Amino acid sequence: MTIELALPFAGRWIVRNSPADRVPSHGTTRFASAHAIDFVPVGGDQRTAPITWASLLRPQAPERFPGFGRAIVAPVAGEIVAAHDGEPDHAAYRGLPSLGYALTQGRRAAAGWPALAGNHVMIRCDGGVVVMCHLQRDSVAVAVGEQVRTGQLVARCGNSGNSTEPHVHVQAIDRLPVEVAQAVPMSFGGRLPRNGEVVGA
């Protein structure tokens, strides 16, 4: 079964780690992430923050990225079953800093799914639970038990949890908790975009 979703944002976003290109999309089946997909917001030039010598040598503030704080909306109607936004938005890591950050991946994985997800919202719908991660701190606009409609504001794009730059990670699971769930395939508007594709809503 595939869960049909709307894109959870407006504007232009580039696709990364798409299950249209490989499964498991993030290189692991842990935490039901085999069919997860990442969307990275881009500016008018269809790029994220410019690569500079400074960005190659040291971490950057997430506010330097064009999509930090962009609205994230519900991609499906359903019930909010988790809403967490107390984690900080940390620096973005590209170039040499990304190598150091990658070395700490094991530590975050060992700390469990919440350390990887950062701020997140989960929506129970027909067919499973849709999860959106790495949201901006203090931006979640919904509460557990609330019924939401497709397109309703739920939070804003952040850089919390296991994230190298501001983006939204979307996955669908068959049940809670995540630690025992199975991944559920998704499609967006009847299709699954591929890596490098710029999509908009």
C-alpha positions in Angstrom: 0.0 0.0 0.0 1.2 3.5 -0.8 0.1 6.6 1.1 -0.9 9.5 -1.2 0.3 12.9 0.1 0.3 16.5 -1.0 3.6 18.4 -0.9 4.0 19.7 2.7 5.1 23.2 1.7 4.9 26.1 -0.8 7.7 27.5 -2.9 10.6 25.6 -4.5 12.4 22.7 -2.9 15.0 20.3 -4.2 14.6 16.5 -3.6 17.3 14.6 -1.7 17.5 10.9 -0.6 14.5 9.9 -2.6 13.2 6.3 -2.5 12.6 6.8 -6.3 16.4 6.4 -6.7 17.1 3.7 -4.1 15.6 1.8 -1.2 16.4 2.2 1.6 16.6 5.8 0.7 18.7 6.9 3.6 21.0 3.8 3.5 19.2 2.1 6.5 16.0 0.5 7.4 16.2 1.6 11.0 13.4 3.6 12.5 11.2 2.7 9.5 13.1 5.1 7.3 13.4 2.9 4.2 11.0 5.0 2.1 11.8 8.4 3.7 12.4 11.5 1.5 14.1 14.8 2.1 13.1 18.2 0.7 15.6 21.1 0.9 14.2 24.6 0.3 15.9 26.7 -2.4 15.9 30.3 -3.4 15.0 32.0 -6.7 18.2 30.5 -8.2 17.0 27.0 -7.2 19.9 26.7 -4.8 20.3 26.6 -1.1 22.7 29.0 0.6 25.7 29.9 -1.6 28.9 27.8 -1.1 31.7 30.1 0.0 35.2 29.6 1.4 33.8 30.3 4.8 31.0 27.7 4.5 33.6 25.1 3.4 35.7 25.7 6.5 33.2 26.4 9.3 29.6 25.7 10.3 27.0 28.3 9.3 24.0 29.7 11.1 20.7 28.1 9.8 19.3 31.6 9.3 21.7 32.0 6.3 19.7 29.4 4.3 16.8 30.6 2.2 14.2 28.1 3.5 14.9 28.4 7.2 11.5 29.2 8.8 9.4 28.5 5.7 6.0 27.1 6.4 5.5 23.4 6.7 1.9 22.3 6.1 0.0 19.0 6.6 0.4 16.8 3.6 -2.7 14.8 4.6 -5.8 15.2 6.8 -5.8 13.3 10.1 -5.1 13.4 13.8 -1.9 14.8 15.4 -0.4 12.0 17.4 2.9 13.7 18.2 4.1 17.3 18.3 7.6 18.2 19.7 9.5 21.4 19.2 11.8 21.9 22.1 15.1 21.0 20.4 17.5 23.8 19.2 18.2 24.6 15.6 21.9 23.9 15.4 24.5 25.1 12.9 24.5 23.8 9.3 27.5 21.7 8.2 28.9 21.7 4.7 32.4 21.2 3.4 35.0 20.2 6.0 32.5 20.7 8.9 30.2 18.1 7.4 33.0 15.4 7.7 33.3 16.1 11.4 29.5 16.0 11.8 29.3 12.7 10.0 31.7 11.2 12.5 29.1 11.9 15.3 26.3 10.1 13.4 26.7 7.0 15.4 26.3 8.9 18.7 23.0 10.4 17.5 21.7 7.0 16.3 22.7 5.4 19.6 20.6 8.1 21.4 17.6 6.9 19.6 15.0 8.1 17.2 14.1 11.4 19.0 17.8 12.5 18.7 17.7 11.9 14.9 14.2 13.4 14.3 14.7 16.6 16.3 11.5 18.7 16.4 8.7 16.7 14.7 5.0 16.3 14.0 3.1 13.0 13.3 -0.3 12.8 11.7 -2.3 9.6 11.9 -4.3 9.1 8.6 -5.9 6.3 6.5 -3.0 3.9 5.9 -0.6 4.9 8.6 1.2 7.7 10.3 3.0 10.5 8.4 6.1 11.9 10.1 7.8 15.3 9.4 11.2 16.0 11.1 13.9 18.6 11.7 11.3 21.4 12.3 12.2 24.8 13.7 12.2 25.2 17.4 9.1 26.7 18.9 7.3 26.7 15.6 4.9 23.8 16.0 1.4 25.2 15.6 -0.7 22.0 16.3 -1.3 19.9 19.4 -1.7 16.2 20.1 -5.3 15.2 19.5 -6.0 18.0 17.0 -7.6 17.2 13.7 -5.9 18.9 10.8 -6.8 19.3 7.2 -4.5 19.0 4.2 -2.6 22.3 3.7 -3.0 23.5 7.3 0.1 25.1 8.9 1.8 22.7 11.3 5.3 24.1 11.8 8.2 25.7 10.1 11.4 24.4 8.4 14.3 24.1 10.8 17.6 22.4 11.4 17.0 20.3 14.5 18.0 16.7 15.1 20.2 14.8 12.6 20.4 17.5 9.9 23.2 19.1 8.0 21.1 22.1 6.6 17.5 23.3 7.0 15.1 20.8 5.3 12.1 18.7 6.0 12.3 14.9 6.3 9.1 13.0 5.5 8.3 9.4 6.1 5.3 7.2 6.6 5.0 4.3 9.0 2.4 1.7 9.7 2.1 2.2 13.4 3.6 3.7 16.6 6.1 3.7 18.1 8.6 4.4 15.4 11.0 1.9 16.9 8.8 -1.1 16.0 7.1 0.4 12.9 7.5 -0.7 9.3 8.1 1.8 6.5 5.1 2.7 4.2 5.8 3.9 0.6 4.5 7.4 -0.3 3.7 9.3 -3.4 3.1 13.0 -3.9 0.4 14.0 -6.4 0.5 10.5 -7.8 4.3 10.3 -8.3 7.6 10.1 -6.4 10.1 12.8 -7.3 13.7 11.8 -7.9 17.0 13.1 -6.4 17.9 16.5 -7.7 14.4 17.4 -9.0 13.1 20.8 -8.0 9.4 20.6 -6.9 7.0 23.3 -6.0 3.5 23.8 -4.6 
